[in-house]
Amino acid sequence: MPRPSQLLTDLENAVAFRLFEGRQQSPTLTVPEQIAAQVGDAIIKGKLLPGEALNEQRLADSFEVSRGPVRDAIRILEREGLATIYPRRGAVVTDLSVDEVRDIFEIRVGLLEIVARKIAAHHTPEYLATLRAGVEKLEALARLDDDQGRYAETSYRLSILSVRNCNNPRLTQMLTALSLQTLRYSYISLAPIERRRASAALWRKGLDALERGDAKTYIAISRQRVEESGAAVVNRLSDTIAQPLQRRA
């Protein structure tokens, strides 16, 4: 079996921030898919802000293509909840409300509890080794004053790793889409070192429970971790919305 560090590296290479990471077809992406993947990354990482226009001609010029592939790419982003298309106005980066984020996390909690139950019932030595290496990386990133968003990225990858371990393509597709919609806010919520340390501690407790075969504790901690993550995202999003209102007051 490969070394845990190599397993984690392989995971990072395989699970890029792409809309098509769970696809079973050829790894070759079409032109619209390539555009959607790159624009999706920009949205997730906050380079394109909520409400910002996705101008077809500007994107076509940037990618040196006609507007057709760009239009198709925007439809893909709309399907994944990253873009909203308005009649006669065009497409913009989806601006999720606090209620929408809360609803998404409520669904994620339920689906990820299914994942936790499946993993508790069956997991491979390779999965455990990769998870162990991932948790160690999370703990290292949690000690940094500024992790530059790498904690959120690693946590996301480990979550997708867990989903994939269930061998349920539909579940993988659903959770990937939901995770992509909220990941941009997770970058913000996981920026404070205290929040990262609390999250890493739960990842470690969950791993310890899984390794000793304590399914009940593992499932409970997995649920707690996602619930706390959702609450943190909602709090940070609420603060972000409140700040402009305070400036106008």
C-alpha positions, 0 to 999 in steps of 0.5 A: 500500500502507498505511504499515507503522504502519497495517498493524500497527495494523490487525493489532492491531485484527483479532487481538484475544485472542479464540477466534474470530479465525480464523473464516470466518463472520460476524464477529457473535458469539453470546452464548455466544461473546461470554462465552467471548471475555471470560472467555478474555481474563481467563484469558489475562491472568491475571485468572482463575488456574489452578484458579479456579472458573468459577461458572455463576451468578456469571458469569450474574449478571455478564453479565446472562444465564441460565445456559444461555449461560454453560454453552455458553461454558464448553464453548467454553473447554473445547474451546480448552483454557482450562477443565476441566469436572469432573462434579459439581464444575463448571468451573475454569480449566485448570491446565497442568502442566510436562509439558503445557506442554512437550508443547504447545510441542513440537507448536507447534515442529513446526507453526510450522516448517511455517509458516516453510517456507511463508512462506519460499516465498511471502509478500506485500509487505504481510506483510513490511511488517507484520512489519517494523513488528511487529519494530520495535515488539517492539524498542521494547517490549524496551527498557522496564523494564516492558512491561505484557505488551505484548511477549507480545501483539505477539509473539502477534499476529505469530505469528498473522499468520504462520499466516494468511499460509499460507492454511490455515484448519485450521493457523490453528485448531490453532495459535491454540488451542495459542497461547491455552493457553500465552499466559498463561504467556508473559506471565510468561516475557517479563516480564524485560527480558533475555528480551524482548531475546533474543526481539526479537533473534531476531525481527530476525534472522529478518526479515533472513534472510527479506528477503534470501531466506535460507530456510534461516536464516529457518526455523532461527531461527524454530524456535530462537525458538519452542524458546527461548520454550517453554523459558522458559515451562517454566522459569518455570512450574517456578519457580511450582510450586516456590515454594509447595512451598518455603514449605511446607517 
